Amino acid sequence: MAEPYDVTSAIIEYEDGDMPFPKIVELFQYLVDQRMISQLQGSYGRMAQRLIEAGEVHPKVRAA
């Protein structure tokens, strides 16, 4: 059974500037998928938007 994603530790690692780019993409994809971006400070939303525009993160498609 897979361990649940530890978003708190990932955010701390990101904030500390110690996170390699692939893990940044993983973090932001998780935040987008879980719709957590809007609950965080604005810099997270701006970074998510930059990663989406670069094709690194894919927005979650809303069900019709």
GIWO-V367703 format. One record per pair of residues at least 12 apart in sequence whose ideal C-beta (glycine too) atoms are under 6 Angstrom apart, sorted by the first residue. I is the first residue (numbers start at 1). GAP is how many residues later the second one is. D is the distance in Angstrom with one decimal. If there is no record, write none. Layout:
<<I & GAP & D> <I & GAP & D>>
This chain:
<<5 & 25 & 5.6> <10 & 17 & 4.7> <14 & 13 & 5.9> <25 & 31 & 4.9> <28 & 20 & 5.1> <28 & 23 & 5.2> <28 & 29 & 5.0> <29 & 28 & 5.0> <32 & 16 & 5.8> <32 & 25 & 5.7> <32 & 28 & 5.9> <33 & 27 & 5.4>>
